[in-house]
Amino acid sequence: MAQWQHKQTMLINEKKLNMMNAEHRKLLEQEMVSFLFEGKDVHIEGYTPEDKK
C-alpha cells in the first residue's frame, strides 16, 4: 500500500491534479485500480528520478 501512496503523490504532483475535480479523481482511481489489482506500473510523464549519489 505504501508503494501506491508514493505513486499517488507523484501523479498528483507531476500531473498537477486537483482532488476537487471529479475528472482528476476518476483518473487517479483508474490508475489505482490498474496498479493495485492489475499489477500495472504507473507511468508518469515528465518524471525524472533524482540522481542518487
N, CA, C and O atoms as a Tripos MOL2 file, in Angstrom:
@<TRIPOS>MOLECULE
protein
  212   211    53     0     0
PROTEIN
NO_CHARGES

@<TRIPOS>ATOM
      1 N           0.8220   -1.1920    0.0000 N.3       1 MET1
      2 CA          0.0000    0.0000    0.0000 C.3       1 MET1
      3 C           0.8690    1.2590    0.0000 C.2       1 MET1
      4 O           0.5180    2.2580   -0.6280 O.2       1 MET1
      5 N           1.9970    1.2090    0.7010 N.am      2 ALA2
      6 CA          2.8800    2.3790    0.7420 C.3       2 ALA2
      7 C           3.4070    2.7090   -0.6420 C.2       2 ALA2
      8 O           3.6320    3.8760   -0.9650 O.2       2 ALA2
      9 N           3.6040    1.6770   -1.4660 N.am      3 GLN3
     10 CA          4.0640    1.9240   -2.8370 C.3       3 GLN3
     11 C           3.0310    2.7400   -3.5960 C.2       3 GLN3
     12 O           3.3770    3.6710   -4.3230 O.2       3 GLN3
     13 N           1.7520    2.3870   -3.4250 N.am      4 TRP4
     14 CA          0.7150    3.1390   -4.1260 C.3       4 TRP4
     15 C           0.6770    4.5900   -3.6430 C.2       4 TRP4
     16 O           0.5380    5.5090   -4.4510 O.2       4 TRP4
     17 N           0.7980    4.7970   -2.3390 N.am      5 GLN5
     18 CA          0.7500    6.1620   -1.8150 C.3       5 GLN5
     19 C           1.8600    7.0230   -2.4190 C.2       5 GLN5
     20 O           1.6530    8.1990   -2.7170 O.2       5 GLN5
     21 N           3.0270    6.4310   -2.5940 N.am      6 HIS6
     22 CA          4.1390    7.1550   -3.2140 C.3       6 HIS6
     23 C           3.8030    7.4940   -4.6670 C.2       6 HIS6
     24 O           4.0050    8.6270   -5.1050 O.2       6 HIS6
     25 N           3.2910    6.5160   -5.4090 N.am      7 LYS7
     26 CA          2.9160    6.7380   -6.8170 C.3       7 LYS7
     27 C           1.7910    7.7730   -6.9140 C.2       7 LYS7
     28 O           1.8000    8.6290   -7.8000 O.2       7 LYS7
     29 N           0.8330    7.6870   -6.0020 N.am      8 GLN8
     30 CA         -0.2940    8.6230   -5.9900 C.3       8 GLN8
     31 C           0.2000   10.0620   -5.8030 C.2       8 GLN8
     32 O          -0.2380   10.9740   -6.5030 O.2       8 GLN8
     33 N           1.1010   10.2460   -4.8650 N.am      9 THR9
     34 CA          1.6600   11.5770   -4.6220 C.3       9 THR9
     35 C           2.3890   12.0890   -5.8570 C.2       9 THR9
     36 O           2.2650   13.2580   -6.2230 O.2       9 THR9
     37 N           3.1500   11.2040   -6.4960 N.am     10 MET10
     38 CA          3.8680   11.5940   -7.7080 C.3      10 MET10
     39 C           2.8900   11.9880   -8.8130 C.2      10 MET10
     40 O           3.0960   12.9910   -9.4970 O.2      10 MET10
     41 N           1.8290   11.2040   -8.9880 N.am     11 LEU11
     42 CA          0.8290   11.5140  -10.0150 C.3      11 LEU11
     43 C           0.1860   12.8770   -9.7620 C.2      11 LEU11
     44 O           0.0770   13.7020  -10.6690 O.2      11 LEU11
     45 N          -0.2330   13.0980   -8.5320 N.am     12 ILE12
     46 CA         -0.8940   14.3610   -8.1840 C.3      12 ILE12
     47 C           0.0380   15.5390   -8.4580 C.2      12 ILE12
     48 O          -0.3800   16.5540   -9.0160 O.2      12 ILE12
     49 N           1.2970   15.3970   -8.0640 N.am     13 ASN13
     50 CA          2.2480   16.4970   -8.2390 C.3      13 ASN13
     51 C           2.6320   16.7100   -9.6990 C.2      13 ASN13
     52 O           2.5790   17.8360  -10.1940 O.2      13 ASN13
     53 N           3.0160   15.6470  -10.3880 N.am     14 GLU14
     54 CA          3.5180   15.7790  -11.7600 C.3      14 GLU14
     55 C           2.4230   16.1810  -12.7420 C.2      14 GLU14
     56 O           2.6650   16.9560  -13.6670 O.2      14 GLU14
     57 N           1.2120   15.6490  -12.5360 N.am     15 LYS15
     58 CA          0.1070   15.9760  -13.4470 C.3      15 LYS15
     59 C          -0.7120   17.1650  -12.9470 C.2      15 LYS15
     60 O          -1.6810   17.5810  -13.5810 O.2      15 LYS15
     61 N          -0.2990   17.7050  -11.7890 N.am     16 LYS16
     62 CA         -0.9890   18.8560  -11.1840 C.3      16 LYS16
     63 C          -2.4920   18.5910  -11.0350 C.2      16 LYS16
     64 O          -3.3320   19.4050  -11.4170 O.2      16 LYS16
     65 N          -2.7930   17.4160  -10.4620 N.am     17 LEU17
     66 CA         -4.1900   17.0270  -10.2820 C.3      17 LEU17
     67 C          -4.8120   17.8030   -9.1290 C.2      17 LEU17
     68 O          -4.1540   18.1020   -8.1330 O.2      17 LEU17
     69 N          -6.0830   18.1210   -9.2830 N.am     18 ASN18
     70 CA         -6.8570   18.8200   -8.2660 C.3      18 ASN18
     71 C          -7.9090   17.8330   -7.7580 C.2      18 ASN18
     72 O          -8.7890   17.4200   -8.5130 O.2      18 ASN18
     73 N          -7.8200   17.4620   -6.5010 N.am     19 MET19
     74 CA         -8.7310   16.4540   -5.9670 C.3      19 MET19
     75 C         -10.1620   16.9590   -5.8090 C.2      19 MET19
     76 O         -11.0550   16.1810   -5.4710 O.2      19 MET19
     77 N         -10.3890   18.2340   -6.0460 N.am     20 MET20
     78 CA        -11.7550   18.7640   -6.0620 C.3      20 MET20
     79 C         -12.4040   18.5480   -7.4300 C.2      20 MET20
     80 O         -13.6150   18.7100   -7.5750 O.2      20 MET20
     81 N         -11.6040   18.1840   -8.4300 N.am     21 ASN21
     82 CA        -12.0690   17.9680   -9.7960 C.3      21 ASN21
     83 C         -12.4370   16.4950   -9.9690 C.2      21 ASN21
     84 O         -11.5930   15.6200   -9.7760 O.2      21 ASN21
     85 N         -13.6870   16.2180  -10.3320 N.am     22 ALA22
     86 CA        -14.1680   14.8400  -10.4640 C.3      22 ALA22
     87 C         -13.3950   14.0640  -11.5240 C.2      22 ALA22
     88 O         -13.1380   12.8730  -11.3480 O.2      22 ALA22
     89 N         -13.0220   14.7130  -12.6120 N.am     23 GLU23
     90 CA        -12.2590   14.0340  -13.6680 C.3      23 GLU23
     91 C         -10.8740   13.6300  -13.1670 C.2      23 GLU23
     92 O         -10.3840   12.5510  -13.5010 O.2      23 GLU23
     93 N         -10.2560   14.4740  -12.3830 N.am     24 HIS24
     94 CA         -8.9370   14.1640  -11.8370 C.3      24 HIS24
     95 C          -9.0320   13.0010  -10.8510 C.2      24 HIS24
     96 O          -8.1670   12.1250  -10.8310 O.2      24 HIS24
     97 N         -10.0880   12.9970  -10.0320 N.am     25 ARG25
     98 CA        -10.2760   11.8900   -9.0840 C.3      25 ARG25
     99 C         -10.5030   10.5820   -9.8330 C.2      25 ARG25
    100 O          -9.9990    9.5370   -9.4220 O.2      25 ARG25
    101 N         -11.2570   10.6320  -10.9290 N.am     26 LYS26
    102 CA        -11.5280    9.4360  -11.7340 C.3      26 LYS26
    103 C         -10.2290    8.9000  -12.3350 C.2      26 LYS26
    104 O          -9.9930    7.6920  -12.3250 O.2      26 LYS26
    105 N          -9.3890    9.7900  -12.8560 N.am     27 LEU27
    106 CA         -8.0980    9.3830  -13.4070 C.3      27 LEU27
    107 C          -7.2570    8.6970  -12.3350 C.2      27 LEU27
    108 O          -6.6620    7.6490  -12.5850 O.2      27 LEU27
    109 N          -7.2080    9.2840  -11.1530 N.am     28 LEU28
    110 CA         -6.4350    8.7130  -10.0570 C.3      28 LEU28
    111 C          -6.9910    7.3490   -9.6560 C.2      28 LEU28
    112 O          -6.2280    6.4260   -9.3690 O.2      28 LEU28
    113 N          -8.3170    7.2210   -9.6350 N.am     29 GLU29
    114 CA         -8.9460    5.9400   -9.3070 C.3      29 GLU29
    115 C          -8.5860    4.8760  -10.3420 C.2      29 GLU29
    116 O          -8.2830    3.7390   -9.9790 O.2      29 GLU29
    117 N          -8.6140    5.2320  -11.6180 N.am     30 GLN30
    118 CA         -8.2600    4.2790  -12.6770 C.3      30 GLN30
    119 C          -6.8110    3.8210  -12.5290 C.2      30 GLN30
    120 O          -6.5090    2.6360  -12.6730 O.2      30 GLN30
    121 N          -5.9240    4.7600  -12.2440 N.am     31 GLU31
    122 CA         -4.5110    4.4190  -12.0520 C.3      31 GLU31
    123 C          -4.3400    3.5150  -10.8300 C.2      31 GLU31
    124 O          -3.5290    2.5890  -10.8530 O.2      31 GLU31
    125 N          -5.1010    3.7800   -9.7630 N.am     32 MET32
    126 CA         -5.0210    2.9800   -8.5510 C.3      32 MET32
    127 C          -5.4610    1.5460   -8.8140 C.2      32 MET32
    128 O          -4.7910    0.6050   -8.3890 O.2      32 MET32
    129 N          -6.5740    1.3720   -9.5050 N.am     33 VAL33
    130 CA         -7.0790    0.0320   -9.8120 C.3      33 VAL33
    131 C          -6.0640   -0.7240  -10.6640 C.2      33 VAL33
    132 O          -5.7830   -1.8940  -10.4050 O.2      33 VAL33
    133 N          -5.5180   -0.0630  -11.6730 N.am     34 SER34
    134 CA         -4.5130   -0.6920  -12.5310 C.3      34 SER34
    135 C          -3.2950   -1.1240  -11.7220 C.2      34 SER34
    136 O          -2.7710   -2.2200  -11.9220 O.2      34 SER34
    137 N          -2.8470   -0.2720  -10.8180 N.am     35 PHE35
    138 CA         -1.6480   -0.5460  -10.0330 C.3      35 PHE35
    139 C          -1.8880   -1.6500   -9.0040 C.2      35 PHE35
    140 O          -1.1000   -2.5900   -8.9010 O.2      35 PHE35
    141 N          -2.9760   -1.5330   -8.2470 N.am     36 LEU36
    142 CA         -3.2040   -2.4660   -7.1410 C.3      36 LEU36
    143 C          -3.7800   -3.8100   -7.5720 C.2      36 LEU36
    144 O          -3.4300   -4.8410   -6.9980 O.2      36 LEU36
    145 N          -4.6550   -3.8160   -8.5700 N.am     37 PHE37
    146 CA         -5.3710   -5.0450   -8.8930 C.3      37 PHE37
    147 C          -4.9640   -5.6850  -10.2120 C.2      37 PHE37
    148 O          -5.2260   -6.8670  -10.4310 O.2      37 PHE37
    149 N          -4.3270   -4.9170  -11.0940 N.am     38 GLU38
    150 CA         -3.9250   -5.4600  -12.3870 C.3      38 GLU38
    151 C          -2.4090   -5.5710  -12.5120 C.2      38 GLU38
    152 O          -1.8980   -6.0570  -13.5210 O.2      38 GLU38
    153 N          -1.6990   -5.1240  -11.4930 N.am     39 GLY39
    154 CA         -0.2470   -5.2410  -11.4770 C.3      39 GLY39
    155 C           0.4830   -4.3540  -12.4680 C.2      39 GLY39
    156 O           1.6500   -4.5980  -12.7780 O.2      39 GLY39
    157 N          -0.1880   -3.3280  -12.9680 N.am     40 LYS40
    158 CA          0.4390   -2.4260  -13.9390 C.3      40 LYS40
    159 C           1.1560   -1.2990  -13.2000 C.2      40 LYS40
    160 O           0.6600   -0.7720  -12.2040 O.2      40 LYS40
    161 N           2.3390   -0.9410  -13.7150 N.am     41 ASP41
    162 CA          3.0640    0.1760  -13.1070 C.3      41 ASP41
    163 C           2.4700    1.4850  -13.6030 C.2      41 ASP41
    164 O           1.8820    1.5430  -14.6830 O.2      41 ASP41
    165 N           2.6260    2.5060  -12.8240 N.am     42 VAL42
    166 CA          2.1080    3.8290  -13.1650 C.3      42 VAL42
    167 C           3.1720    4.5620  -13.9740 C.2      42 VAL42
    168 O           4.3060    4.7190  -13.5210 O.2      42 VAL42
    169 N           2.8030    5.0120  -15.1750 N.am     43 HIS43
    170 CA          3.7230    5.8010  -15.9970 C.3      43 HIS43
    171 C           3.4270    7.2740  -15.7420 C.2      43 HIS43
    172 O           2.3050    7.7460  -15.9280 O.2      43 HIS43
    173 N           4.4540    7.9770  -15.3170 N.am     44 ILE44
    174 CA          4.2840    9.3910  -15.0050 C.3      44 ILE44
    175 C           5.1180   10.1930  -15.9960 C.2      44 ILE44
    176 O           6.3410   10.2730  -15.8780 O.2      44 ILE44
    177 N           4.4360   10.7860  -16.9740 N.am     45 GLU45
    178 CA          5.1130   11.5790  -17.9990 C.3      45 GLU45
    179 C           5.8430   12.7500  -17.3770 C.2      45 GLU45
    180 O           5.3130   13.4380  -16.5040 O.2      45 GLU45
    181 N           7.0570   12.9680  -17.8310 N.am     46 GLY46
    182 CA          7.8160   14.1150  -17.3720 C.3      46 GLY46
    183 C           8.5910   13.8840  -16.0880 C.2      46 GLY46
    184 O           9.3810   14.7370  -15.6850 O.2      46 GLY46
    185 N           8.3770   12.7300  -15.4280 N.am     47 TYR47
    186 CA          9.0840   12.4690  -14.1710 C.3      47 TYR47
    187 C          10.4950   11.9750  -14.4670 C.2      47 TYR47
    188 O          10.6860   11.0580  -15.2660 O.2      47 TYR47
    189 N          11.4680   12.5810  -13.8260 N.am     48 THR48
    190 CA         12.8580   12.1570  -13.9310 C.3      48 THR48
    191 C          13.3650   11.9040  -12.5210 C.2      48 THR48
    192 O          13.3930   12.8150  -11.6940 O.2      48 THR48
    193 N          13.7680   10.6620  -12.2460 N.am     49 PRO49
    194 CA         14.2600   10.3710  -10.8930 C.3      49 PRO49
    195 C          15.5040   11.1970  -10.5650 C.2      49 PRO49
    196 O          16.3100   11.5080  -11.4420 O.2      49 PRO49
    197 N          15.6380   11.5400   -9.3000 N.am     50 GLU50
    198 CA         16.8160   12.2870   -8.8590 C.3      50 GLU50
    199 C          18.0390   11.3870   -8.9410 C.2      50 GLU50
    200 O          17.9400   10.1740   -8.7590 O.2      50 GLU50
    201 N          19.1960   11.9890   -9.2170 N.am     51 ASP51
    202 CA         20.4460   11.2340   -9.1870 C.3      51 ASP51
    203 C          20.7740   10.9320   -7.7370 C.2      51 ASP51
    204 O          20.8210   11.8290   -6.8950 O.2      51 ASP51
    205 N          21.0010    9.6520   -7.4570 N.am     52 LYS52
    206 CA         21.3630    9.2670   -6.0900 C.3      52 LYS52
    207 C          22.8740    9.1380   -6.0210 C.2      52 LYS52
    208 O          23.4770    8.3170   -6.7130 O.2      52 LYS52
    209 N          23.4730    9.9590   -5.1780 N.am     53 LYS53
    210 CA         24.9370    9.9560   -5.0600 C.3      53 LYS53
    211 C          25.3580    9.4020   -3.7380 C.2      53 LYS53
    212 O          26.5530    9.3200   -3.4560 O.2      53 LYS53
@<TRIPOS>BOND
     1     1     2 1
     2     2     3 1
     3     3     4 2
     4     3     5 am
     5     5     6 1
     6     6     7 1
     7     7     8 2
     8     7     9 am
     9     9    10 1
    10    10    11 1
    11    11    12 2
    12    11    13 am
    13    13    14 1
    14    14    15 1
    15    15    16 2
    16    15    17 am
    17    17    18 1
    18    18    19 1
    19    19    20 2
    20    19    21 am
    21    21    22 1
    22    22    23 1
    23    23    24 2
    24    23    25 am
    25    25    26 1
    26    26    27 1
    27    27    28 2
    28    27    29 am
    29    29    30 1
    30    30    31 1
    31    31    32 2
    32    31    33 am
    33    33    34 1
    34    34    35 1
    35    35    36 2
    36    35    37 am
    37    37    38 1
    38    38    39 1
    39    39    40 2
    40    39    41 am
    41    41    42 1
    42    42    43 1
    43    43    44 2
    44    43    45 am
    45    45    46 1
    46    46    47 1
    47    47    48 2
    48    47    49 am
    49    49    50 1
    50    50    51 1
    51    51    52 2
    52    51    53 am
    53    53    54 1
    54    54    55 1
    55    55    56 2
    56    55    57 am
    57    57    58 1
    58    58    59 1
    59    59    60 2
    60    59    61 am
    61    61    62 1
    62    62    63 1
    63    63    64 2
    64    63    65 am
    65    65    66 1
    66    66    67 1
    67    67    68 2
    68    67    69 am
    69    69    70 1
    70    70    71 1
    71    71    72 2
    72    71    73 am
    73    73    74 1
    74    74    75 1
    75    75    76 2
    76    75    77 am
    77    77    78 1
    78    78    79 1
    79    79    80 2
    80    79    81 am
    81    81    82 1
    82    82    83 1
    83    83    84 2
    84    83    85 am
    85    85    86 1
    86    86    87 1
    87    87    88 2
    88    87    89 am
    89    89    90 1
    90    90    91 1
    91    91    92 2
    92    91    93 am
    93    93    94 1
    94    94    95 1
    95    95    96 2
    96    95    97 am
    97    97    98 1
    98    98    99 1
    99    99   100 2
   100    99   101 am
   101   101   102 1
   102   102   103 1
   103   103   104 2
   104   103   105 am
   105   105   106 1
   106   106   107 1
   107   107   108 2
   108   107   109 am
   109   109   110 1
   110   110   111 1
   111   111   112 2
   112   111   113 am
   113   113   114 1
   114   114   115 1
   115   115   116 2
   116   115   117 am
   117   117   118 1
   118   118   119 1
   119   119   120 2
   120   119   121 am
   121   121   122 1
   122   122   123 1
   123   123   124 2
   124   123   125 am
   125   125   126 1
   126   126   127 1
   127   127   128 2
   128   127   129 am
   129   129   130 1
   130   130   131 1
   131   131   132 2
   132   131   133 am
   133   133   134 1
   134   134   135 1
   135   135   136 2
   136   135   137 am
   137   137   138 1
   138   138   139 1
   139   139   140 2
   140   139   141 am
   141   141   142 1
   142   142   143 1
   143   143   144 2
   144   143   145 am
   145   145   146 1
   146   146   147 1
   147   147   148 2
   148   147   149 am
   149   149   150 1
   150   150   151 1
   151   151   152 2
   152   151   153 am
   153   153   154 1
   154   154   155 1
   155   155   156 2
   156   155   157 am
   157   157   158 1
   158   158   159 1
   159   159   160 2
   160   159   161 am
   161   161   162 1
   162   162   163 1
   163   163   164 2
   164   163   165 am
   165   165   166 1
   166   166   167 1
   167   167   168 2
   168   167   169 am
   169   169   170 1
   170   170   171 1
   171   171   172 2
   172   171   173 am
   173   173   174 1
   174   174   175 1
   175   175   176 2
   176   175   177 am
   177   177   178 1
   178   178   179 1
   179   179   180 2
   180   179   181 am
   181   181   182 1
   182   182   183 1
   183   183   184 2
   184   183   185 am
   185   185   186 1
   186   186   187 1
   187   187   188 2
   188   187   189 am
   189   189   190 1
   190   190   191 1
   191   191   192 2
   192   191   193 am
   193   193   194 1
   194   194   195 1
   195   195   196 2
   196   195   197 am
   197   197   198 1
   198   198   199 1
   199   199   200 2
   200   199   201 am
   201   201   202 1
   202   202   203 1
   203   203   204 2
   204   203   205 am
   205   205   206 1
   206   206   207 1
   207   207   208 2
   208   207   209 am
   209   209   210 1
   210   210   211 1
   211   211   212 2
@<TRIPOS>SUBSTRUCTURE
     1 MET1         2 RESIDUE 1 A MET
     2 ALA2         6 RESIDUE 1 A ALA
     3 GLN3        10 RESIDUE 1 A GLN
     4 TRP4        14 RESIDUE 1 A TRP
     5 GLN5        18 RESIDUE 1 A GLN
     6 HIS6        22 RESIDUE 1 A HIS
     7 LYS7        26 RESIDUE 1 A LYS
     8 GLN8        30 RESIDUE 1 A GLN
     9 THR9        34 RESIDUE 1 A THR
    10 MET10       38 RESIDUE 1 A MET
    11 LEU11       42 RESIDUE 1 A LEU
    12 ILE12       46 RESIDUE 1 A ILE
    13 ASN13       50 RESIDUE 1 A ASN
    14 GLU14       54 RESIDUE 1 A GLU
    15 LYS15       58 RESIDUE 1 A LYS
    16 LYS16       62 RESIDUE 1 A LYS
    17 LEU17       66 RESIDUE 1 A LEU
    18 ASN18       70 RESIDUE 1 A ASN
    19 MET19       74 RESIDUE 1 A MET
    20 MET20       78 RESIDUE 1 A MET
    21 ASN21       82 RESIDUE 1 A ASN
    22 ALA22       86 RESIDUE 1 A ALA
    23 GLU23       90 RESIDUE 1 A GLU
    24 HIS24       94 RESIDUE 1 A HIS
    25 ARG25       98 RESIDUE 1 A ARG
    26 LYS26      102 RESIDUE 1 A LYS
    27 LEU27      106 RESIDUE 1 A LEU
    28 LEU28      110 RESIDUE 1 A LEU
    29 GLU29      114 RESIDUE 1 A GLU
    30 GLN30      118 RESIDUE 1 A GLN
    31 GLU31      122 RESIDUE 1 A GLU
    32 MET32      126 RESIDUE 1 A MET
    33 VAL33      130 RESIDUE 1 A VAL
    34 SER34      134 RESIDUE 1 A SER
    35 PHE35      138 RESIDUE 1 A PHE
    36 LEU36      142 RESIDUE 1 A LEU
    37 PHE37      146 RESIDUE 1 A PHE
    38 GLU38      150 RESIDUE 1 A GLU
    39 GLY39      154 RESIDUE 1 A GLY
    40 LYS40      158 RESIDUE 1 A LYS
    41 ASP41      162 RESIDUE 1 A ASP
    42 VAL42      166 RESIDUE 1 A VAL
    43 HIS43      170 RESIDUE 1 A HIS
    44 ILE44      174 RESIDUE 1 A ILE
    45 GLU45      178 RESIDUE 1 A GLU
    46 GLY46      182 RESIDUE 1 A GLY
    47 TYR47      186 RESIDUE 1 A TYR
    48 THR48      190 RESIDUE 1 A THR
    49 PRO49      194 RESIDUE 1 A PRO
    50 GLU50      198 RESIDUE 1 A GLU
    51 ASP51      202 RESIDUE 1 A ASP
    52 LYS52      206 RESIDUE 1 A LYS
    53 LYS53      210 RESIDUE 1 A LYS
